[in-house]
Amino acid sequence: MPPHPMHGPNRFKLGVFSANADGGLTLTRVPERWPATWPGVVEVARMADRAGIEFFLPIARWKGFGGEMNSREWSFETFTFAAALAGVTEHIALFSTVHVPMVHPVFAAKALATVDHASNGRSGLNIVCGWNPEEFDAFGLELIEDRYAQGLEWFEILRRVHEDTGPFDFNGRFYKLKNVSGRPAPLQRPRPVTLNAAFSPPGRDFAAKAADFLFTTFTDIDKGRAQIEDISARAAKEGRKIGVYTTCHVVCRPTQTEAEDYYEHYAVTMQDNAGVDHYMGAKEKNSGSHDAEAYRLHRKRFAGGAGTYPLVGTPRHIVEEMQRIAAAGFAGTTVSFVNFKDELPYFIETVLPLLREARLREN
């Protein structure tokens, strides 16, 4: 079995993020916004796979964000999403994103192992402890304060199932289970790769215990250095090392003016204002996923890409920004677009060669 793509040779790794949901990360009304049809998803996944992009990461959504478009109401469930893509790709890592309270860990362990076998060891798990009260309401669940404590129990159960050392009982605060087992074990040993997206201190403590890779946001690249130092120190206390990634939305065009004009068009002029209000309000109140100043200063970034960092400009400008991100200590980034099928080809054709030229990537 080849090494998992997240452990591959490229110094700066890339992932395609949120292609399973309509609009991707955007909250815009432009007619070309990503529709997330299954044929389109398959085409984008194959495109990324052929290009050597390391991973395909979906978001897990159960409700939309209102406004005119109700963005992300249309979204594919992520275990079945990864399993289906395993049959039409060859190299790219296929993550599933799971909200801990909504998915039982015994089920998750078997589903993830199934994807790992279907993909020949390319599966990965993005563990989310949950933040959206409307989605909790849809499942008849309460948004508890100690959801990271629940997440740690959830992860411990999944880990023990995957160890495949025989049936076990579990008597925790959130789960009381008898005679738990689940075969087959995943191909990856001791378990598939895990990641977590966290910004708050409790989220980072969780990632230090349960994640191989942590995804975090920043408002300015230079501020990312302090975040990496903090995360690394938390992991060291657990006797672990974890890779740190960020996440970006991309507008890549032949000229800087074209890119900036289009960004202004889709993220400001054609912004889904009510959807942005809904999303930003719920995120700021419940998630702790961004610096407080992000909500005050960067509404455009939330409309443009869920508050992630914007990479807007020519291919060379985008590579220069990625060089700064790598120099800050990040192992890679996710990328998202207004329309993946229309925009990823130009990114692959123009940005990837420049990343190789900059020695951030070998392929």
Buried (B, 14 or more C-beta within 10 A) or exposed (E): EEEBBBEBEBEBBBBBBBBBBBBBBBBBBBEEBBEBEEEBBBBBBBBBBEBBBBBBBBBBBBBBBBBEBBBBBBBBBBBEBBBBBBEEBEBBBBBBBBBBBBBBBBEBBBBBBBBBBBBEBBBBBBBBBBBBBBBBEEEEBEBBEEBBBBBBBBBBBBBBBBEBEEEBEBEBEBBEBEEBBBEEBBBBEEBBBBBBBBBEEBBBBBBBBBBBBBBBBBBEBEEBBEBBEBBBEBBEEEEBEBBBBBBBBBBBBEEEEBBBEBBBBBBEEBBBBBBBBBBBEBBBEBBBBBBEEBBEEBBBBBBBBBBBBBBBBBBBBBBBBBBEBBEBBBBBBBBBBBBBBEBBEBBBEBBBEBBBEBEBBEE
